Amino acid sequence: MPTHALNRLTLLVLCACVLVAQSMVAAINLLIPQLASSALHPSHSEILWTVDAYVIAFAGLLIPAGALGDRYGRKGALLAGLALFAAGAATSALARDPAVLIAGRGVSGAGAALITPATMSILIHLSAPERRAGALASWTLALGLGGAAGNIGGGLVGQFLSWRALFAVMVPLTALLALAVAVVTPRTERSAHSALDPLGTLLLTAGLVAVLFGIIEGPTYGWTSAAILGSFAAGSALIALFTGHALRSPRPLFDLRVFGSARLRSASLGTAAGFFGLFSLFFVNSQYLQGVKGYDAAVTGVAIMPLTIGMALVPRLAARWSGHPRRVVGAGLALIGLGLLGASTVGAATPYWAYACWLLVISAGTGLSMPALTLGVVTSLPPHRAGLGSGLGTTARETGAALGVAVTGTILSAHTGLASGMGPALRTVALLVLAATALVVAGYGRDTRTRTIASGKKRVLSRSIGD
């Protein structure tokens, strides 16, 4: 398949797939009040699992799902992911008890884990080198807009329809996307070098799920509870076992020596930091606008629209500066941190336009930094491992998002209400983002001339993008 095979229609379809998958992370949050009073009568724990099952399955399966697409076909993996996503949505829409709803969310999350790395990997393989930064900017835009679209869609459904409508509408939408993928997306070469490594896949997936469970449920169970400490201990042990296995195996799921690249480490940290800040904002946004400002669910969903402006306009501009990733990444992450500091000053008396200005700052920072960070992760791996690279990058995103929600929720729980806790929570998150920004910029600075990429027993030295 020639590298110039990517056309506008294919790009649009692939971006639509990832936008829909990402939207379901955020959409459910605005339906929690309606779900809690529904005929299912879910407990507090069951509501949390309804929200978290999708994220845990999504993030925990991303790396093996990316490797699966590399090995057996990326278009096939994308179509299988869309089918799983639709099956999970249909299960959730028809659920008559909370357990079935939670199971459906988990199945949809597994589908999203196949969709996300497959779409990026296809873009990488179909794009000519000079167009790759622009294509990844569009993909990153779709990923960011997915969170905003989830807020808007969840708010509108919560205001005017039943919670079941959110899941029901995903079934025909996903079927339409699958048809579009089948028609307009060409197949790419499979990678004979990719290894699924069943034991490594099991160890890594179980370890990531355990760690994610601890992060997400820490505020609920208590960070020092036996369940959370046990989850972190089990996750750490499983990841350590995976590390030992990967270093000994002749065909591991992925070669851990790739993390010898300072740029890969920095890009992964920067990606996690950006989504750490963004999802902290998502977590408090609906509570602030509804609980403090008094907006209804539909208006709340629309009120976050300023976040889409910078994400829509800035990535194309950032793509022109792709030759200077250190400056672009540093400036973008710094804007996210500074925007969160500004948002931490708002209160009941703050006019909406002032709050919206801080959303614009955060949006511009996201649009500026994320395409460069995505490119930094993907180009740190050989082209035939593009699906795995996407899995690594998206795992960093989802882990950062889970951490952002956990840290924000923990700080809020130490205060009497959102009005008193939102400021300290966002300030803490902002300072952590700014500290991570310094580390990311320093890491890019250490890797400005060349980088070493490991693939199996071979090590390939390639020239890095200058800064």
SULPE-V805575 format. One record per helix or strand of 3 or more residues. SS is the DSSP state (A for helix, B for strand). FROM is the first residue (numbers start at 1). LEN is the number of residues. Records with the same first field share a line. If there is no record, write none. Layout:
SS->FROM-LEN  FROM-LEN
This chain:
A->8-29  44-29  74-20  98-29  129-32  163-22  198-24  226-23  256-5  262-31  297-7  306-15  322-22  352-27  383-31  418-28
B->450-6  458-6
